[in-house]
Amino acid sequence: MTEHNKQTGAISINAQYIKDFSFENPKAPFSFMQQESPAIDLGLEINVNILEKNTYEVILRIEAKAEIGDQIIFVIDLQYAGVFVIDEDKLDKAEKELILSVNCPNIIFPYARRILSDVTRDGGYPPLMISPIDFLGLYLQRKKSDDNSNNQIIN
């Protein structure tokens, strides 16, 4: 390990995998006859589990629902995970949280995105192309929200 890695806290990924996956296509084949484009509702959640010292499972849960009016066209629920080892000896709690909430999801997101694209295509629809996600922006927004709620409780 280089001196730079010792100072910054090295990250390595030991595994990545589909933890849970569901694709529902309830209106097929009638949904293929629709002329109107569906509205897509996306949800994202990041969960971190401690597996052992310096080893964490980071899970991206992405939910996508396509609807036309009140009819559900398809529903996807994907939990994609990675097992990360972080050399945290030189990291404080905030730095470790940042790595687990931003860097690790950035590493596994492209693989989850490809799975969603492939399954919608295989389900008979155009590939669902999800734009890149600003995990740092989401992290900072959550931290600000947490800080504001703490201030409200104190006041």
HELIX and SHEET records of a PDB file:
HELIX    1   1 GLU A    3  THR A    8  1                                   6    
HELIX    2   2 PHE A   30  MET A   33  5                                   4    
HELIX    3   3 LYS A   93  LEU A   98  1                                   6    
HELIX    4   4 ILE A   99  ASN A  103  3                                   5    
HELIX    5   5 CYS A  104  ASP A  122  1                                  19    
HELIX    6   6 PHE A  135  ILE A  154  1                                  20    
SHEET    1   A 4 ILE A  11  GLU A  24  0                                        
SHEET    2   A 4 GLN A  71  ILE A  86 -1                                        
SHEET    3   A 4 THR A  55  ILE A  68 -1                                        
SHEET    4   A 4 ALA A  39  GLU A  52 -1                                        
END                                                                             
